[in-house]
């Protein structure tokens, strides 16, 4: 079985990368999980996963001149297979985003769940391709109307390419915020369900400084519990790895943004 989820938001600062790794660790209790940092322009998952010294990254797989196998960029961390992306501007400019289709296709053949940490904005082909490749999106929002609006733009684009919505995670929720009212609005406009409301937590920042996902750094923190709740509500669907791999290989890279 395999299903690919793009973790998306529509803007930066929502905690998308933290959410991707937290969901990955929680899902890894029951599934074989592969996490890919598909934010090729503003990658930072490698810092969250202690992989800032990785020799081979996704960039190497997207550049024609570099002779790197997909397996060279896969690192076993925290119960997951993690594919980090580099932070070099030169490598980003040299990378061919269309090659991501073949990378994801190869990884899909040997995992249960693919989580694509997607770019925040939809300003380029490299930014939108993860959303197009995924089966469904998980939208990470803060409980504000502007964040809701940004997330709706991502969902609209995803749906235009046949990518459904798995659910919404409200992240970095402060005690004084009325998340219930925003969640009620989200329920009217977003597909899927509200997967969890994750409280703002100092443990998230401490985890990043330590180079660990939240669930590894502070497994008993309330935010970690909320991410486990989100993962438990995420209904992972059964798909044939070979069929999914072929679909990724034949996916049409979007020309319109």
C-alpha positions as CSV (number, residue, x, y, z in Angstrom):
1,X,0.0,0.0,0.0
2,X,1.1,3.6,-0.5
3,X,-0.5,7.0,-0.3
4,X,1.2,10.3,-0.8
5,X,0.3,13.4,1.2
6,X,1.5,16.9,0.5
7,X,1.7,18.9,3.7
8,X,0.9,22.5,2.6
9,X,-0.1,25.8,4.0
10,X,-0.1,28.7,1.6
11,X,2.2,30.9,3.6
12,X,5.3,30.5,5.8
13,X,5.4,30.4,9.5
14,X,2.6,28.0,10.2
15,X,4.9,25.2,11.3
16,X,4.6,23.0,8.2
17,X,7.9,21.3,8.5
18,X,7.4,20.6,12.2
19,X,4.0,19.2,11.3
20,X,5.4,17.0,8.6
21,X,7.9,15.3,10.8
22,X,5.5,15.0,13.7
23,X,2.9,13.4,11.6
24,X,5.6,11.2,10.1
25,X,6.8,9.9,13.5
26,X,3.3,9.3,14.7
27,X,2.3,7.4,11.5
28,X,5.5,5.4,11.7
29,X,4.1,3.6,14.7
30,X,1.9,1.7,12.2
31,X,3.3,2.4,8.7
32,X,6.5,2.5,6.8
33,X,6.8,6.2,6.3
34,X,9.0,8.2,3.9
35,X,9.3,12.0,4.4
36,X,10.6,14.2,1.5
37,X,11.6,17.8,1.8
38,X,10.1,19.0,-1.4
39,X,10.7,22.7,-0.6
40,X,13.6,22.9,-3.0
41,X,14.0,26.7,-2.7
42,X,13.6,27.2,1.1
43,X,14.5,23.8,2.5
44,X,14.9,23.5,6.3
45,X,13.7,19.9,7.1
46,X,17.3,18.8,7.3
47,X,17.8,21.1,10.4
48,X,14.8,19.6,12.1
49,X,16.0,16.1,11.5
50,X,19.7,16.5,12.4
51,X,20.7,16.1,8.7
52,X,22.4,19.4,8.1
53,X,25.6,17.5,7.3
54,X,23.9,15.2,4.8
55,X,26.3,14.3,1.9
56,X,23.5,13.7,-0.7
57,X,20.2,15.5,-0.8
58,X,17.2,15.9,-3.0
59,X,19.0,18.6,-5.0
60,X,21.6,16.0,-6.1
61,X,18.7,13.9,-7.5
62,X,17.2,16.8,-9.4
63,X,20.4,17.9,-11.2
64,X,21.2,16.1,-14.4
65,X,25.0,16.3,-14.1
66,X,25.1,14.7,-10.6
67,X,25.3,10.9,-10.7
68,X,23.4,10.2,-7.5
69,X,21.0,7.3,-6.8
70,X,17.8,7.9,-5.0
71,X,18.9,5.5,-2.3
72,X,21.9,7.8,-1.6
73,X,19.6,10.6,-0.4
74,X,17.5,8.4,1.9
75,X,18.5,8.5,5.6
76,X,16.9,6.4,8.4
77,X,16.0,8.8,11.2
78,X,13.5,8.5,14.1
79,X,11.8,5.5,12.7
80,X,11.3,7.1,9.2
81,X,13.1,7.3,5.9
82,X,14.0,10.9,5.4
83,X,15.0,12.6,2.1
84,X,16.4,16.1,3.0
85,X,16.9,18.9,0.5
86,X,19.9,21.1,0.4
87,X,20.0,24.9,0.9
88,X,22.3,25.9,-1.9
89,X,20.9,28.6,-4.1
90,X,23.1,27.5,-7.0
91,X,21.7,23.9,-6.6
92,X,18.2,25.2,-6.5
93,X,18.7,27.1,-9.7
94,X,20.3,24.1,-11.4
95,X,17.6,21.6,-10.3
96,X,15.0,20.3,-12.7
97,X,11.7,20.2,-10.7
98,X,10.3,17.8,-13.2
99,X,12.7,15.1,-12.0
100,X,10.8,15.0,-8.7
101,X,8.3,12.8,-10.4
102,X,10.8,10.0,-10.9
103,X,12.2,10.4,-7.4
104,X,8.8,10.2,-5.8
105,X,7.8,7.3,-8.1
106,X,10.9,5.2,-7.0
107,X,10.3,6.0,-3.3
108,X,6.6,5.1,-3.7
109,X,7.4,1.6,-4.7
110,X,8.8,0.8,-1.3
111,X,6.8,2.6,1.4
112,X,3.3,2.9,2.9
113,X,3.0,6.6,3.4
114,X,4.8,9.4,1.6
115,X,4.8,12.9,3.2
116,X,5.9,15.7,1.0
117,X,6.9,18.8,2.9
118,X,5.7,21.4,0.3
119,X,6.8,25.0,-0.3
120,X,4.7,27.6,1.4
121,X,3.8,29.6,-1.7
122,X,2.6,28.6,-5.2
123,X,4.9,30.8,-7.2
124,X,6.8,28.4,-9.4
125,X,6.6,24.9,-11.0
126,X,8.9,23.5,-8.2
127,X,6.5,24.9,-5.6
128,X,3.3,23.4,-7.0
129,X,4.5,20.1,-8.2
130,X,4.3,18.4,-4.8
131,X,0.7,19.3,-4.5
132,X,0.0,18.0,-8.0
133,X,1.8,14.7,-7.3
134,X,0.1,14.0,-4.0
135,X,-3.0,11.9,-3.6
136,X,-4.3,14.3,-0.9
137,X,-3.1,17.4,0.9
138,X,-2.9,18.1,4.7
139,X,-3.4,21.8,5.2
140,X,-1.5,23.4,8.1
141,X,-3.1,26.6,9.3
142,X,-2.9,29.1,12.2
143,X,-6.4,30.0,13.6
144,X,-6.7,33.3,11.8
145,X,-8.8,34.4,8.8
146,X,-5.7,35.4,6.7
147,X,-4.2,31.9,7.2
148,X,-7.5,30.3,6.3
149,X,-7.6,32.4,3.1
150,X,-4.1,31.3,2.2
151,X,-4.9,27.7,2.8
152,X,-8.0,27.9,0.7
153,X,-5.9,29.1,-2.3
154,X,-3.7,26.0,-1.9
155,X,-6.8,23.7,-1.7
156,X,-8.3,25.4,-4.8
157,X,-5.1,24.8,-6.8
158,X,-4.9,21.2,-5.5
159,X,-8.5,20.4,-6.4
160,X,-8.0,21.8,-9.9
161,X,-5.4,19.0,-10.5
162,X,-7.5,16.3,-8.8
163,X,-5.7,16.3,-5.5
164,X,-8.2,15.9,-2.6
165,X,-8.0,17.3,1.0
166,X,-7.3,14.9,3.8
167,X,-7.9,17.4,6.6
168,X,-6.7,20.5,8.4
169,X,-4.2,20.9,11.2
170,X,-4.5,24.1,13.3
171,X,-1.0,24.7,14.6
172,X,0.7,27.1,17.0
173,X,-2.6,27.8,18.7
174,X,-2.4,30.3,21.6
175,X,-4.7,30.0,24.6
176,X,-6.3,33.4,23.8
177,X,-7.3,32.3,20.3
178,X,-10.8,31.1,19.5
179,X,-9.9,28.1,17.4
180,X,-13.4,26.7,17.6
181,X,-14.9,29.6,15.6
182,X,-12.2,29.4,13.0
183,X,-12.5,25.6,12.8
184,X,-16.2,26.0,12.2
185,X,-15.5,28.3,9.2
186,X,-12.8,25.8,8.0
187,X,-15.4,23.0,8.1
188,X,-17.6,24.9,5.7
189,X,-14.8,25.5,3.1
190,X,-12.2,22.8,3.4
191,X,-12.5,19.1,2.5
192,X,-11.7,16.5,5.0
193,X,-11.9,17.1,8.8
194,X,-10.1,19.1,11.4
195,X,-7.4,16.7,12.4
196,X,-6.1,18.5,15.5
197,X,-5.6,21.8,17.2
198,X,-1.9,21.9,18.2
199,X,-1.0,24.4,21.0
200,X,1.9,26.8,20.8
201,X,4.8,25.2,22.5
202,X,8.4,26.2,23.5
203,X,9.3,22.6,23.0
204,X,9.0,23.0,19.3
205,X,11.7,25.6,19.2
206,X,13.9,23.6,21.6
207,X,13.5,20.5,19.3
208,X,14.7,22.5,16.3
209,X,17.7,23.7,18.2
210,X,18.5,20.1,19.1
211,X,18.0,18.9,15.5
212,X,15.2,16.5,16.4
213,X,11.5,16.3,15.5
214,X,9.2,17.4,18.3
215,X,8.0,13.8,19.1
216,X,11.6,12.7,19.6
217,X,12.6,15.7,21.7
218,X,9.5,16.1,23.9
219,X,7.2,13.1,23.4
220,X,5.0,14.0,26.3
221,X,4.5,17.6,25.4
222,X,0.8,18.6,24.7
223,X,1.8,19.6,21.1
224,X,3.2,16.1,20.5
225,X,0.0,14.6,21.8
226,X,-2.0,16.7,19.4
227,X,0.0,15.6,16.5
228,X,-0.5,12.0,17.4
229,X,-4.2,12.7,17.5
230,X,-4.0,14.2,14.0
231,X,-2.2,11.1,12.7
232,X,-4.7,8.8,14.3
233,X,-7.5,10.7,12.5
234,X,-5.7,10.6,9.1
235,X,-7.3,7.7,7.2
236,X,-4.5,6.3,5.2
237,X,-5.8,4.7,2.1
238,X,-4.6,1.5,0.4
239,X,-2.9,1.9,-2.9
240,X,-0.7,-0.4,-5.1
241,X,2.9,0.9,-4.9
242,X,3.5,0.0,-8.6
243,X,0.4,1.7,-9.8
244,X,1.2,4.8,-7.8
245,X,4.8,4.8,-9.0
246,X,3.6,4.7,-12.6
247,X,1.1,7.5,-12.0
248,X,3.9,9.7,-10.6
249,X,6.2,9.0,-13.6
250,X,3.5,10.0,-16.0
251,X,2.3,13.0,-14.1
252,X,2.2,16.2,-16.1
253,X,4.2,19.0,-14.6
254,X,2.0,22.1,-14.5
255,X,2.7,24.9,-16.9
256,X,0.3,27.3,-15.4
257,X,0.8,28.8,-11.9
